[in-house]
Amino acid sequence: MLVKTYGYALQGITATKVTVEVNISVGVNFYLVGLPDNAVKESQQRIDTALKQHGYKMPGKQITINMAPADIRKEGSAYDLSIAMGILAASEQIPSNKISDYVIMGELALDGELRAIKGALPISIHAKLDGFKGIILPEASAAEASVVNGLDVLYATNIKQVIDFFNNKGDLQKAELNLDEDFLNKSDPNEYDFLDVKGQENIKRALEIAAAGGHNVILIGPPGAGKTMLSKRLPSILPPLSIDEALETTKIHSVAGKNNRGLVKQRPFRSPHHTISDIALVGGGINPQPGEISLAHNGVLFLDELPEFKRSVLEVMRQPMEDRMVNISRAKYSVEYPASFMLIASMNPCPCGYYNHPEKDCVCAPGIVQKYLNKISGPLLDRIDLHIEVTPVPFSELNKQTQSENSSTIRLRVINARAIQTKRYQHSDNIHCNAQMRPKDLKLYCQLSEAGNSLLKNAMERLGLSARAYDRILKVARTIADLNNTKDIETNHLAEAIQYRSLDRDGWAG
C-alpha cells in the first residue's frame, strides 16, 4: 500500500514541501531514498524503538520510502514523525483518510517523546500557502508556529497522542495566538538603562543619533571609560519592532533553532567573542545556518575589542554591511539570509590602552600603535558612520548626585524620529531608516544649502574623506535634522555629522 505524508525542508529562511512516499510490499528490507542525510537515515532505529514502546511495530515487510523532490537534500531528525505516520498508515495500523490534510513533523526520542524542530515558523507559513488544513508539531515548537493565522497548529508531547488522533481516539491540543494582542504585550524593559551612566553626555548623544537613524558606531577609548557599558544600553533606546520586522526576525531565529517561545518581540543584541570564526559570524557551514550577523537582523551586533577579532573575520562583514543580505554559495547549495543590523564596535586606541590618555602615559613601543590600528581595515572603518572618542569620566562627574536622563525619555525622541522616517520612506521598498538610503534617496531628501555645500567640501578636503564617507555624513545629518524635527538639513546638523567622521587613524583625535 502506498501512502503519502508531508513535511518541509528548510532553505535559508524559506521552506520547500517534501512529500514522504511510503510503500510496503512483499519482502523484508528497508529502503530510504531521496537524498537524506545521516540524521534522516537513522530515523529507522528511532521509529522502531518508539513504536514498540507504545504497542505498535514496524511491519516485517519491504518498506520503501522516497522523499521527493529527490534533488533537495533532506537534513535533520524533524522527519521522524512524518515517516513514522507514513509507515503506520501504509501498514494499515492507522487509517490514511485524513493524513494528507496535515504537515507532520517532529523528532522522536526512543520512548516516543516528541522533541522540538527547527524552522517551525517558516514551515507553517508555507504550509498555509500550500493549502494544508493544519500542521502537527511537538509541543515545544507550537508557540512560534501559532503566529500564522488561518492554519490549525496541533501539538503533541509523544507519538501515541498523534496515533490516537488519526485513529479517532482523541484530539490533539490546538495552539492559538492572537498576533496583535500578543505583540502588544511586550516583554519586560531592558535591564540596562542610560540612567546608570554618569557623564558621557556627548557619547549618549551620538548613540541617540545612531539609534534614530540605524547607523553604525565605533567607540574608541581607554580601558574603563565606559565603552561596553554604553554599548549594552543601546537596545534600551531602540524603537520597538514592527510586526513585519518581528516575523522576519523570528523566522531567522527559528531556522537557527534558537527560538521556541513564539514571536520575537525585542530587537536582538548579539555579542560574539573575538575568537569567532568567519563562518560562525556570516553563516554557512556543511548544514547552512544563519550566522551572528543574521541573528542580529533588525537589532544590534556588538563587537567588543574589535582589533582582537581576526582580520579575515572582520572583512567578511563588508559586503553584508552594504547589501544588508548574506549570500552564501557553495558547490551544492546557495542560500540567502537577511542581515540588516546596526554594528556597534569598541576598541582601545593602542595595545596598552592609554594612547592620547589625558593623565596616563602610553607604554607602547614606536610603530606598535599604528600596527595595532591597522588591524582594522580602511574599507571597514569607512562603512562605520559615527567614529566616537570616549574619554575617562572625571571623579567630579562620578560623584554627582543628580540623575542622568533615563532610556525611556531618550527612546521617545528616537521613536519620533523613526516615525518621520517611516512616513518619508512609506513608498520605498526595503528602506525603513536613514542608514538604508540609496543614492537616489540622498539626492531627494538630503539637499544642502550653499553654505552647507561649502562646509562639506572643506571637510572632505581637510579630512581626505571618501565618496562613501560623503554619503554617510549626509545620512547622519538627515537623522540629526529628524531628531530636531527639521525639514531641511541645516549647517549645524551637517557640522555635527562631520565631527563624527573627524577621528583620524594616526591619533584618533582630529
C-alpha positions, 0 to 999 in steps of 0.5 A, a space after each residue: 500500500 502506498 501512502 503519502 505524508 508531508 513535511 518541509 525542508 528548510 532553505 535559508 529562511 524559506 521552506 520547500 514541501 517534501 512529500 514522504 512516499 511510503 510503500 510496503 510490499 512483499 519482502 523484508 528490507 528497508 529502503 530510504 531514498 531521496 537524498 537524506 542525510 545521516 540524521 534522516 537515515 537513522 530515523 529507522 532505529 528511532 521509529 522502531 524503538 518508539 513504536 514498540 514502546 507504545 504497542 505498535 511495530 514496524 511491519 516485517 515487510 519491504 518498506 520503501 520510502 522516497 522523499 521527493 523532490 529527490 534533488 533537495 537534500 533532506 537534513 535533520 531528525 524533524 522527519 521522524 514523525 512524518 515517516 513514522 505516520 507514513 509507515 503506520 498508515 501504509 501498514 494499515 495500523 492507522 487509517 490514511 483518510 485524513 493524513 494528507 490534510 496535515 504537515 507532520 513533523 517532529 523528532 522522536 526520542 526512543 520512548 516516543 517523546 516528541 522533541 522540538 524542530 527547527 524552522 517551525 515558523 517558516 514551515 507553517 507559513 508555507 504550509 498555509 500557502 500550500 493549502 494544508 488544513 493544519 500542521 502537527 508539531 511537538 509541543 515545544 515548537 507550537 508557540 512560534 508556529 501559532 503566529 500564522 493565522 488561518 492554519 490549525 497548529 496541533 501539538 503533541 508531547 509523544 507519538 501515541 497522542 498523534 496515533 490516537 488522533 488519526 485513529 479517532 481516539 482523541 484530539 490533539 491540543 490546538 495552539 492559538 495566538 492572537 498576533 496583535 494582542 500578543 505583540 502588544 504585550 511586550 516583554 519586560 524593559 531592558 535591564 540596562 538603562 542610560 540612567 546608570 551612566 554618569 557623564 558621557 553626555 556627548 557619547 549618549 548623544 551620538 548613540 541617540 543619533 545612531 539609534 534614530 537613524 540605524 547607523 553604525 558606531 565605533 567607540 574608541 577609548 581607554 580601558 574603563 571609560 565606559 565603552 561596553 557599558 554604553 554599548 549594552 544600553 543601546 537596545 534600551 533606546 531602540 524603537 520597538 519592532 514592527 510586526 513585519 520586522 518581528 516575523 522576519 526576525 523570528 523566522 531567522 531565529 527559528 531556522 537557527 533553532 534558537 527560538 521556541 517561545 513564539 514571536 520575537 518581540 525585542 530587537 536582538 543584541 548579539 555579542 560574539 567573542 573575538 575568537 569567532 570564526 568567519 563562518 560562525 559570524 556570516 553563516 554557512 557551514 556543511 548544514 547552512 545556518 544563519 550566522 551572528 550577523 543574521 541573528 542580529 537582523 533588525 537589532 544590534 551586533 556588538 563587537 567588543 575589542 574589535 582589533 582582537 577579532 581576526 582580520 579575515 573575520 572582520 572583512 567578511 562583514 563588508 559586503 553584508 554591511 552594504 547589501 544588508 543580505 548574506 549570500 552564501 554559495 557553495 558547490 551544492 547549495 546557495 542560500 540567502 539570509 537577511 542581515 540588516 543590523 546596526 554594528 556597534 564596535 569598541 576598541 582601545 586606541 593602542 595595545 596598552 590602552 592609554 594612547 592620547 590618555 589625558 593623565 596616563 602615559 602610553 607604554 607602547 613601543 614606536 610603530 606598535 600603535 599604528 600596527 595595532 590600528 591597522 588591524 582594522 581595515 580602511 574599507 571597514 572603518 569607512 562603512 562605520 558612520 559615527 567614529 566616537 572618542 570616549 574619554 575617562 569620566 572625571 571623579 567630579 562627574 562620578 560623584 554627582 548626585 543628580 540623575 542622568 536622563 533615563 532610556 525611556 525619555 531618550 527612546 521617545 525622541 528616537 521613536 519620533 524620529 523613526 516615525 518621520 522616517 517611516 512616513 518619508 520612506 512609506 513608498 520605498 521598498 526595503 528602506 525603513 531608516 536613514 542608514 538604508 538610503 540609496 543614492 537616489 534617496 540622498 539626492 531627494 531628501 538630503 539637499 544642502 544649502 550653499 553654505 552647507 555645500 561649502 562646509 562639506 567640501 572643506 571637510 572632505 578636503 581637510 579630512 581626505 574623506 571618501 565618496 562613501 564617507 560623503 554619503 554617510 555624513 549626509 545620512 547622519 545629518 538627515 537623522 540629526 535634522 529628524 531628531 530636531 524635527 527639521 525639514 531641511 538639513 541645516 549647517 549645524 546638523 551637517 557640522 555635527 555629522 562631520 565631527 563624527 567622521 573627524 577621528 583620524 587613524 594616526 591619533 584618533 583625535 582630529 
